[in-house]
């Protein structure tokens, strides 16, 4: 049966003096992985907003053009 290498939570966090390096690398990795997930979603949302704006402008122009042709 596997045994836990550290005797306490404080010892686990300290990791024999290497804790600052281990936990900072873990934090950096989590930030980067989160950015890799969030950034494309943000770009997609922004692009969809731009497309909706363009579509609204084109619809307004078409409507105006049709009104001009009717008169």
C-alpha positions, 0 to 999 in steps of 0.5 A: 500500500502506498504511503504518504511521503510527508508527515504534515500539510506544512511539510507538504507545502514546504517540500524540503525547501523546494516548495516555493519553486514547485508551487510557483511553477504550478501557479504559472502552469494553471494561469497559462492553461486557463488563458489557453482556454479563456482567450479563444472563447473571448476572441470568438465572442468578440468576433460574433459581436462584430459580425452582428454589428456588420449584419445590422449595418448591412440590413439598415443599408438594404432597407434604406436602399429599398425605400429609396427605390420605392419612391 
